[in-house]
Each structure stands twice: as structure tokens, then as C-alpha cells.
Amino acid sequence: MPFGSPFWVVVTAVLPVLGAVVAGALMRRVNWLTAEADASLMRVTINVFGPCLMFDSILGNRALDRLDTLLLAPTIGFGTVALGILAALLLARWAGLPDLSSRRTFAVATGIYNYGYIPLPLALFLFDRETAGVLFVHNVGVEMAMWSVGLVVLTGHSFRAGWRKIINVPLIAILISLLLNCTHAADALPAFVLQTARLLGQCAIPLGLVLVGATMADHAHEIRIGRANRAMVLACLLRLAALPVLFLWLAQWVPMSKELRQVVLLQAAMPAAVFPIVMARHYGGDAPTALRVVVATSLAALVTIPLWIRWGMDFLGLAWPGAAP
């Protein structure tokens, strides 16, 4: 296959993301990035660098002038995560897991795809800042599903416990950015404000990926395969085979903007998110099960991400970046 082919375009976009994650794992192994530093770095990434990147991606984003995109993007984010969790919960009985807590954790870990630090750089590498801006709005729905449907499935408690988690700095940053964008008030902002936001926002992706790698390195020793083979295989089949087909069908048949279609394509190819490991630890789930799902789907996704994006772009009729005419 020639190196200028569409497949290699995707591979070259995926490799830097993988490289940053591996770099984070190596930094942890040699103790250059200590576990004590994680909390402060994560707070800065989530509350400063991330919002600056959102600000930079949303302001002046013409794709977000469309009301249908503003409404449909979070609806799709919520619906796809809820669908994934409920589908995994229905199939969890065949995962060979010993108890209800493990099956609930399996459902949440499998159903929540990586919606941040992996698809975001791919959106920028393969598409444009307009697609990245739509991704942020889409992720509002993902967060809502994670802290409502996800928490209910994980704990068996009511919706009320998780809703407070949705109100956070990133959500406020998205809402303010959308307001400024829709009213064109951003045109009155001094240039240095926009330049500062862009400069700080550029720190979000590499630091976030490094922290993901460090987190996975921390938990790698906890993996005990044993009888969990069936759960890991089922998670990969569901997350990386069955659900992507449904996502692409959704992108094909539901009327939506090109940018939102590109977001759905990226999310179709994603492995399980890392955050359900934290959720399982904090809310009494089975953290080792979540870890196995994340590791298994992440490793398998090294192969499936380029394949799904390669095939999905042709299926959806999307233009190839950098491809020869």
C-alpha cells in the first residue's frame, strides 16, 4: 500500500497520539512524572488549558452558527453513550464475570468511548478546528450520559447523585464560548486575548495524552487476565466492531452537518475511555474489570482506528485530507 494512500494518512495522524501516550507511560516508569504531580497537572489541564482550547476552537467557528448542529451534537453524544452502556449491560451476562458489580462496571467501561484526548487531536490532524469545536459541543452530551445513565448503571442509585458533576469549568467554558460565537461578541475581544487562549490551549492535548499514558502505566500491574479473557474479547467486539457499525449508520442516515458527521466517525473508531476506571474506584465498582476493558480495547484500537476511519470516510463520502486527487 503506497505511503500517500488514505490509509497511511490516517496512520500518520494516529501515530503522534500513540507516541504521546507511550511517552507518558515511559515518564512514569522512570519517575520523571510522579504520581503526586498528576492531580495538579490534571486540574490545570481540565480547568485552564482545556477551556482555552475550547475557546480557541469555538470562537469564529461557522459550523456552530447552525442551530441544528448545536442541538443535534449533544443529543448524539448522549444517545451514543447511553446506547453503548445499555447494550453492554444486556450482553454482560456472557462476559464470564462473577458478580453484578463486575457486570455493571463492564457495561459502563465498554459503553463510554474515549471522547477527549484521542479524538481531539485526530479531529485537528485529519479535519479542522470547526470539527474540533463541534466535538466539544458533542461532548456535553457525553458528559451528561456518563454522569446520569453511567452512574445509575454503575451504582444502581438515582440520577440525582451525578447531575452536579456535569456543572464544571469545561461546560461553563463551552457555554460562554458558544454565547460569544453566536452573538459575534468575540470580534470585540483584543487580539492578545485570543492569542493567549490559543497559546495555552495548545498545551491541553499533549499534556492530556501524557497523563493518560501515565495513568495506564500506574494500573498495568493490576491486570490479571485469567478468567477475564471472555470479558476482554466481548468488550473489543462490542466497542470496536458492533457499535462502530451503528455509529456509521447513524452518520449516514441522520441529516447532519459535515463537521458533526466527521465527529461521529471519529467516535465510532474510539476505544473505551480511561475515566471509568476512576469512576469504578470511587463509586464501588470493579476497577480491575474497567482496567481490562480499557487496556484490551486500547491495544486492539491501534489496529482498528485506522481501519474504521479509512473505511468510514469512504462510506460517508467524506473528503480525504492530503490525499492525491
C-alpha positions, 0 to 999 in steps of 0.5 A: 500500500503506497505511503500517500494512500488514505490509509497511511494518512490516517496512520500518520495522524494516529501515530503522534497520539500513540507516541504521546501516550507511550511517552507518558507511560515511559515518564512514569516508569522512570519517575520523571512524572510522579504520581503526586504531580498528576492531580495538579497537572490534571486540574490545570489541564481540565480547568485552564488549558482545556477551556482555552482550547475550547475557546480557541476552537469555538470562537469564529467557528461557522459550523456552530452558527447552525442551530441544528448542529448545536442541538443535534451534537449533544443529543448524539453524544448522549444517545451514543453513550447511553446506547453503548452502556445499555447494550453492554449491560444486556450482553454482560451476562456472557462476559464470564464475570462473577458478580453484578458489580463486575457486570455493571462496571463492564457495561459502563467501561465498554459503553463510554468511548474515549471522547477527549484526548484521542479524538481531539487531536485526530479531529485537528490532524485529519479535519479542522478546528470547526470539527474540533469545536463541534466535538466539544459541543458533542461532548456535553452530551457525553458528559451528561450520559456518563454522569446520569445513565453511567452512574445509575448503571454503575451504582444502581442509585438515582440520577440525582447523585451525578447531575452536579458533576456535569456543572464544571469549568469545561461546560461553563467554558463551552457555554460562554464560548458558544454565547460569544460565537453566536452573538459575534461578541468575540470580534470585540475581544483584543487580539492578545486575548485570543492569542493567549487562549490559543497559546495555552490551549495548545498545551491541553492535548499533549499534556492530556495524552501524557497523563493518560499514558501515565495513568495506564502505566500506574494500573498495568500491574493490576491486570490479571487476565485469567478468567477475564479473557471472555470479558476482554474479547466481548468488550473489543467486539462490542466497542470496536466492531458492533457499535462502530457499525451503528455509529456509521449508520447513524452518520449516514442516515441522520441529516447532519452537518459535515463537521458533526458527521466527521465527529461521529466517525471519529467516535465510532473508531474510539476505544473505551475511555480511561475515566471509568476506571476512576469512576469504578474506584470511587463509586464501588465498582470493579476497577480491575474489570474497567482496567481490562476493558480499557487496556484490551480495547486500547491495544486492539484500537491501534489496529482498528482506528485506522481501519474504521476511519479509512473505511468510514470516510469512504462510506460517508463520502467524506473528503480525504485530507492530503490525499492525491486527487 
